[in-house]
Amino acid sequence: MDDFTTRTYGTSGLDNRPLFGETSARDRIINLAVGGFTSLVVLVTVISSFVFPSLPPRPLNVFFAVCILLACGSTLVLIFWYRQGDLEPKFRNLIYYMLVSIVLLCLCANLYFHDVR
């Protein structure tokens, strides 16, 4: 283990801090707010797909919800890898982009489920 080199994350060995180890409260609050809001919107969308417009649910509504959940699955994998330190910090913007895309997809789905013209 003597010849084991630590990851430098492109900083040429000068910075060995953990990749996702934010210490500022601002970053943690932003992550919790964005993640909590996205989770709430996805949960409302999945429930709406089964309840609206009437029971039993329309197969197209359920398919729409499954597609949204699949997009959430790939985003969760990226978040997990990012928190493990396997991804570079530039992927954080990609994760935020994917979360915004999921929220917009949920908005579109809810407008469709509730038959808004």
Residue frames as qw, qx, qy, qz and C-alpha x, y, z in Angstrom:
[[0.000, 0.883, 0.470, 0.000, 0.00, 0.00, 0.00],
 [0.404, -0.566, 0.061, 0.716, 2.99, 2.32, 0.03],
 [0.199, -0.042, 0.515, 0.833, 2.71, 3.09, -3.67],
 [0.079, 0.691, 0.716, 0.062, -1.02, 3.91, -3.47],
 [0.127, 0.071, 0.057, 0.988, -1.68, 7.42, -4.74],
 [0.182, 0.551, 0.618, -0.531, -4.70, 9.36, -3.61],
 [0.348, 0.678, 0.543, 0.353, -7.11, 10.87, -6.09],
 [0.271, -0.244, -0.040, 0.930, -6.32, 14.43, -7.00],
 [0.301, 0.751, 0.565, -0.161, -9.42, 15.23, -9.09],
 [0.502, 0.693, 0.225, 0.466, -7.36, 17.17, -11.59],
 [0.215, -0.971, 0.066, -0.084, -5.65, 19.38, -9.05],
 [0.603, 0.556, -0.479, 0.311, -2.20, 17.84, -9.49],
 [0.684, -0.146, -0.598, 0.392, -2.02, 16.57, -5.93],
 [0.092, 0.298, -0.297, 0.903, -2.52, 19.90, -4.20],
 [0.539, -0.192, 0.178, -0.801, -6.08, 19.32, -3.04],
 [0.277, 0.003, -0.961, -0.015, -7.09, 16.04, -1.40],
 [0.413, 0.030, 0.448, -0.792, -10.42, 17.13, 0.06],
 [0.388, 0.308, 0.868, -0.041, -13.44, 14.84, -0.41],
 [0.100, 0.242, 0.589, 0.765, -15.34, 15.50, -3.60],
 [0.302, -0.620, -0.534, -0.489, -18.81, 16.01, -2.16],
 [0.501, -0.429, -0.548, 0.515, -17.81, 17.15, 1.31],
 [0.007, 0.697, 0.135, 0.704, -19.44, 20.55, 1.30],
 [0.376, -0.233, -0.603, 0.664, -18.93, 22.33, 4.51],
 [0.136, -0.056, 0.041, -0.988, -21.09, 25.36, 3.87],
 [0.309, 0.368, 0.741, -0.469, -24.63, 25.38, 5.13],
 [0.424, 0.525, -0.116, -0.728, -25.69, 27.18, 1.95],
 [0.333, 0.290, -0.806, -0.393, -24.78, 24.22, -0.27],
 [0.001, 0.140, 0.968, -0.210, -26.56, 21.76, 2.00],
 [0.338, 0.476, 0.456, -0.672, -29.69, 23.91, 2.10],
 [0.435, 0.469, -0.392, -0.661, -29.71, 24.23, -1.69],
 [0.237, 0.148, -0.942, -0.187, -29.31, 20.46, -2.11],
 [0.101, 0.286, 0.869, -0.392, -32.08, 19.70, 0.38],
 [0.375, 0.506, 0.210, -0.748, -34.42, 22.30, -1.10],
 [0.436, 0.405, -0.557, -0.579, -33.94, 21.19, -4.71],
 [0.210, 0.065, -0.975, -0.043, -34.08, 17.49, -3.82],
 [0.171, 0.314, 0.761, -0.541, -37.08, 17.88, -1.52],
 [0.442, 0.479, 0.026, -0.758, -39.03, 19.93, -4.03],
 [0.414, 0.319, -0.721, -0.454, -38.30, 17.49, -6.84],
 [0.081, -0.056, -0.981, 0.167, -39.26, 14.51, -4.67],
 [0.299, 0.395, 0.557, -0.667, -42.54, 16.18, -3.70],
 [0.480, 0.466, -0.242, -0.703, -43.42, 17.02, -7.31],
 [0.339, 0.208, -0.879, -0.261, -42.64, 13.46, -8.45],
 [0.057, 0.174, 0.908, -0.376, -44.70, 11.97, -5.61],
 [0.413, 0.459, 0.305, -0.725, -47.70, 14.17, -6.46],
 [0.455, 0.426, -0.513, -0.590, -47.36, 13.23, -10.13],
 [0.213, 0.084, -0.971, -0.062, -47.23, 9.49, -9.47],
 [0.186, 0.325, 0.772, -0.513, -50.25, 9.66, -7.16],
 [0.427, 0.498, 0.032, -0.754, -52.12, 11.80, -9.68],
 [0.321, 0.296, -0.756, -0.487, -51.46, 9.29, -12.43],
 [0.140, -0.151, -0.976, 0.065, -53.36, 6.63, -10.50],
 [0.094, 0.469, 0.647, -0.594, -56.17, 8.80, -9.09],
 [0.333, 0.621, 0.052, -0.708, -57.08, 11.23, -11.88],
 [0.325, -0.243, -0.113, -0.907, -59.31, 11.51, -13.86],
 [0.804, -0.270, 0.097, -0.521, -61.07, 8.55, -12.25],
 [0.367, -0.328, 0.868, -0.062, -60.45, 5.09, -10.92],
 [0.851, -0.222, 0.222, 0.422, -59.33, 2.71, -12.43],
 [0.153, -0.715, 0.284, 0.620, -56.34, 4.63, -13.80],
 [0.706, 0.678, -0.087, -0.185, -55.78, 5.14, -17.49],
 [0.913, -0.041, 0.157, 0.373, -52.92, 3.01, -18.82],
 [0.486, 0.663, 0.006, 0.569, -51.38, 6.03, -20.57],
 [0.308, -0.863, 0.168, -0.363, -51.25, 7.96, -17.27],
 [0.853, -0.451, 0.249, 0.086, -49.50, 5.05, -15.55],
 [0.818, 0.309, 0.130, 0.467, -47.05, 4.74, -18.45],
 [0.168, 0.843, -0.079, 0.505, -46.28, 8.45, -18.16],
 [0.569, -0.756, 0.248, -0.207, -45.58, 8.02, -14.43],
 [0.933, -0.140, 0.215, 0.255, -43.33, 5.00, -15.08],
 [0.619, 0.580, 0.026, 0.529, -41.30, 7.03, -17.60],
 [0.143, -0.868, 0.190, -0.436, -40.85, 9.79, -15.01],
 [0.791, -0.550, 0.265, -0.048, -39.73, 7.25, -12.40],
 [0.895, 0.179, 0.125, 0.390, -37.19, 5.81, -14.85],
 [0.330, 0.754, -0.104, 0.559, -35.74, 9.29, -15.38],
 [0.480, -0.781, 0.240, -0.319, -35.59, 9.68, -11.60],
 [0.955, -0.222, 0.138, 0.140, -33.75, 6.37, -11.31],
 [0.729, 0.406, -0.024, 0.551, -30.90, 7.48, -13.56],
 [0.014, -0.808, 0.160, -0.567, -30.65, 10.78, -11.68],
 [0.745, -0.618, 0.176, -0.178, -30.51, 8.97, -8.35],
 [0.932, 0.023, 0.052, 0.359, -27.66, 6.79, -9.63],
 [0.445, 0.623, -0.093, 0.637, -25.73, 9.92, -10.65],
 [0.364, -0.791, 0.169, -0.461, -26.36, 11.51, -7.25],
 [0.913, -0.389, 0.116, 0.036, -25.17, 8.34, -5.52],
 [0.819, 0.247, 0.008, 0.517, -21.98, 8.21, -7.61],
 [0.160, 0.766, -0.100, 0.614, -21.40, 11.91, -7.01],
 [0.577, -0.728, 0.180, -0.324, -21.72, 11.51, -3.26],
 [0.955, -0.182, 0.102, 0.211, -19.32, 8.54, -3.34],
 [0.232, -0.778, 0.378, 0.444, -16.72, 10.71, -5.06],
 [0.661, 0.109, 0.648, 0.361, -16.71, 8.78, -8.32],
 [0.392, 0.757, 0.388, 0.349, -17.77, 11.79, -10.41],
 [0.384, 0.106, -0.072, 0.914, -16.04, 15.10, -10.91],
 [0.021, 0.482, 0.444, -0.755, -17.59, 18.30, -9.52],
 [0.198, 0.178, -0.385, -0.884, -18.67, 19.44, -13.00],
 [0.241, -0.269, -0.889, -0.282, -21.36, 16.72, -12.93],
 [0.006, -0.419, -0.627, 0.657, -23.21, 18.66, -10.23],
 [0.292, 0.357, -0.120, -0.879, -24.59, 21.01, -12.89],
 [0.365, 0.020, -0.806, -0.465, -25.72, 18.01, -14.93],
 [0.177, -0.326, -0.884, 0.285, -27.56, 16.65, -11.89],
 [0.140, 0.457, 0.334, -0.812, -29.31, 20.00, -11.38],
 [0.327, 0.249, -0.480, -0.775, -30.21, 20.08, -15.08],
 [0.318, -0.131, -0.916, -0.208, -31.72, 16.60, -14.88],
 [0.062, -0.410, -0.737, 0.533, -33.72, 17.55, -11.77],
 [0.253, 0.417, 0.026, -0.872, -35.15, 20.62, -13.53],
 [0.354, 0.126, -0.715, -0.590, -36.02, 18.44, -16.53],
 [0.213, -0.262, -0.935, 0.113, -37.84, 15.99, -14.26],
 [0.087, 0.460, 0.492, -0.734, -39.82, 18.81, -12.62],
 [0.332, 0.351, -0.276, -0.831, -40.84, 20.14, -16.05],
 [0.334, -0.015, -0.881, -0.335, -41.83, 16.65, -17.16],
 [0.104, -0.368, -0.836, 0.393, -43.93, 16.29, -14.01],
 [0.208, 0.430, 0.173, -0.861, -45.57, 19.65, -14.69],
 [0.379, 0.206, -0.593, -0.680, -46.44, 18.50, -18.20],
 [0.277, -0.151, -0.948, -0.036, -47.79, 15.21, -16.87],
 [0.016, 0.412, 0.669, -0.618, -49.96, 16.89, -14.24],
 [0.319, 0.372, -0.102, -0.866, -51.40, 19.26, -16.83],
 [0.410, 0.084, -0.774, -0.475, -52.25, 16.24, -18.97],
 [0.193, -0.223, -0.925, 0.240, -53.71, 14.23, -16.07],
 [0.073, 0.503, 0.532, -0.677, -55.94, 17.10, -14.96],
 [0.364, 0.577, 0.636, 0.360, -56.99, 17.86, -18.57],
 [0.089, -0.744, -0.084, 0.657, -55.91, 21.50, -18.53],
 [0.598, 0.644, 0.393, 0.271, -56.54, 23.16, -21.85]]
